[in-house]
Amino acid sequence: MTTVAAKPATMAQALQRAMRDAMAADPTVHVMGEDVGTLGGVFRVTDGLAKEFGDDRCTDTPLAEAGILGAAVGMAMYGLRPVVEMQFDAFAYPAFEQLISHVSRMRNRTRGALPMPIVVRVPYGGGIGGVEHHSDSSEAYYMATPGLHVVTPSTVADAYGLLREAIASDDPVIFLEPKRLYWSKAEWSPDAPAEVEPIGRAVVRRAGSSATLLTYGPSVPVCLEAADAARDEGWDLEVVDIRSLVPFDDETVCASVRRTGRAVVVHESSGFGGPGGEIAARVTERCFHHLEAPVLRVAGFDIPYPPPMLERHHLPGVDRVLDAVARLQWEATS
């Protein structure tokens, strides 16, 4: 195999390559969803797959999410590995009954006799000027459903590595793709992709000593920018990319918080009932005697997703992250 040197690649290209490589390696892998074939997906993430593998393995479906996921359940029961695209986050809600009643339970229901190797790709989050049903952050719903793995990449390398692992898994995986990062770029070689941490492991994206920013997906670049800006305030912030919301990496997260003594959870999903509440509780339970201040959250507001002109106020930005860091009771130990 000829190795191609690393060159700028987008997250969308890495995701497309992950599906292509998985389909080439395993004839049981099938991609399906609305407009994934001829159009190549609304974000062009499945571009070229139907031409290379045929429309029986990259299949355009009717606009019927419950039917798409129901068909995927049957395919998985007969030994195939469906990769389903939900096109936009809130479009997945009609398929929740299939997800909760069948996808999440089948392996447990059959005592392991029937694996459920389904990947549900869900473009999620805001920042692209979409209207309300196109910009939700619905990860809390999936996290609250036992039997599902829930992962989200923030880098080009993770997009490829996590999706390949998700497709190979015998457990159902909700693969949350940050829409606003589809066109983010990094040096990456499609023929020699960098190895990444597996599902279930978090990664320290930036080392620091003053406080820990716990985040994932589209909020990772925001937190890295905030950490750079925090230097001017004298704070050395560590940024932990959670990557895998289920299973959750308590070891890496808690090791970081025990080092720094302070933590802020940052995500786009709403604060009330959102992922930050679960993460803050786990950190508090495991790190209570190491904490110098309560674990804080910076999240989307507790409202339906706003119109495009207002989303910049709704989404956590650098200023809101730094405001939270400033509230971490620094005076208590000064």
Salt bridges, closest charged atoms under 4 A:
ASP21 OD1 - ARG17 NE 2.83
ASP21 OD1 - ARG20 NH1 3.21
ASP26 OD2 - ARG81 NE 3.86
GLU52 OE1 - ARG20 NE 3.15
GLU85 OE1 - ARG121 NH1 2.81
ASP89 OD2 - LYS179 NZ 2.76
ASP158 OD2 - ARG205 NH2 2.83
ASP158 OD2 - ARG243 NE 2.58
ASP170 OD1 - ARG81 NH2 2.66
ASP171 OD1 - ARG107 NH1 2.92
GLU177 OE2 - ARG121 NE 2.52
ASP191 OD1 - ARG17 NH2 2.58
ASP228 OD1 - ARG206 NE 3.74
ASP228 OD1 - ARG231 NH2 3.83
ASP236 OD1 - ARG206 NH1 3.31
GLU238 OE2 - ARG259 NH2 2.53
ASP241 OD2 - ARG205 NH2 3.01
ASP249 OD2 - ARG201 NE 3.64
ASP250 OD2 - ARG282 NH2 2.60
ASP250 OD1 - ARG286 NE 3.63
GLU251 OE1 - ARG201 NH1 3.25
GLU268 OE2 - ARG180 NH2 2.23
GLU278 OE2 - ARG282 NH1 3.16
GLU285 OE1 - ARG286 NH1 3.47
